[in-house]
Amino acid sequence: MAEAPTWAANDPVMARYFHNEWGRPVHGEAGVFERLCLEVFQSGLSWLTILKKRKAFRAAFSGFDPEAVAAFEDLDVERLLSDAAIVRNRRKIEAAVTNAQATLGLRADGGFSALVWSYEADQKVVLDEQLQLPTRSVESTALAKDLKSRGFTFVGPTNMYALMCAIGIVDVRTALGLDG
């Protein structure tokens, strides 16, 4: 098993995520929607915080079923704002609901997962001088713009790049010399 990078090596929760999930392909509406929501909630926070709250997020957001989350109303938002087991940020909670509604809107056009995966680049990831991944790409910038035009919120080039890395659209594992 490859050695985890510094960001994943200092905590067993992060190490498990790194070895078992990060950079491995995720397809399907619910799986990609969950990862989008988690990236939104992670903005400005540590990924470890989000991973430790993941079970609570799943319970609070109906297993990240886009249909269920799209039906959330003001009372649901208020309920979530009082749930100490998750990140209680109104804008992020409302973004999850808005993004669920936008996800449903994509079903007639091939679906959310297919749209996100359509931004897969043919080129390999190039690490910087410190062997770090970039924080955005031409594709993540285009994906963020496309999603915003379709009604998604809280999606920018940086968190879309993180999503693309997390679900295997960007081949980060090969760039880091893993799995090979």
C-alpha positions, 0 to 999 in steps of 0.5 A, spaced: 500 500 500 502 506 498 504 511 503 499 517 504 501 524 503 501 528 509 494 531 508 492 524 509 497 521 514 496 524 520 489 521 522 486 514 521 480 517 518 483 521 513 488 515 511 482 510 510 479 515 506 485 516 502 486 509 501 479 507 500 476 512 496 479 518 494 481 518 487 477 512 485 471 513 480 464 514 483 459 514 478 451 515 479 447 521 481 447 519 488 454 518 489 456 524 485 451 528 488 453 526 495 460 528 494 458 535 491 455 536 497 460 534 502 465 539 497 460 545 499 460 543 506 468 543 506 469 550 503 473 553 508 473 547 513 478 541 514 476 535 510 477 531 516 471 535 519 467 533 514 469 526 514 468 525 521 461 528 520 459 524 514 455 519 517 451 525 520 450 528 514 448 522 510 442 521 516 440 529 515 440 529 508 436 523 507 442 519 504 443 524 499 438 522 495 437 528 490 429 527 490 428 527 497 433 533 498 430 537 493 423 537 497 426 540 503 422 546 505 424 552 510 422 547 516 427 542 514 433 548 513 431 550 520 431 543 523 438 542 519 441 549 522 439 546 529 443 539 528 449 540 531 452 533 528 453 537 521 456 543 519 450 548 521 451 554 515 445 556 512 448 558 505 451 551 505 445 547 507 441 552 502 446 550 497 445 542 498 437 543 497 438 548 490 443 543 488 439 537 489 433 541 485 438 542 479 440 535 479 433 533 478 433 538 472 439 535 469 435 528 468 432 529 461 439 531 459 443 525 461 444 526 468 448 530 473 453 524 473 454 524 466 455 532 465 460 532 471 464 526 468 464 530 461 469 534 463 474 529 464 481 531 461 485 527 456 491 530 459 495 527 465 496 531 472 502 535 472 505 536 480 508 543 482 515 543 484 513 541 491 509 535 488 503 538 490 496 537 485 494 544 482 488 547 486 484 548 479 484 547 472 481 549 465 476 543 466 474 545 473 473 552 471 469 550 465 465 545 470 463 551 475 461 555 470 456 550 466 453 548 473 452 555 475 448 556 468 444 550 470 442 553 477 447 550 482 450 554 487 457 554 491 460 551 486 467 554 484 473 552 480 477 550 486 471 546 489 470 543 483 477 541 482 477 537 489 470 534 487 474 532 480 480 529 484 475 526 489 471 522 484 476 520 479 475 524 474 482 527 475 487 521 475 490 524 481 492 517 483 497 515 477 500 522 478 502 521 485 505 514 483 499 510 487 495 504 484 501 502 479 
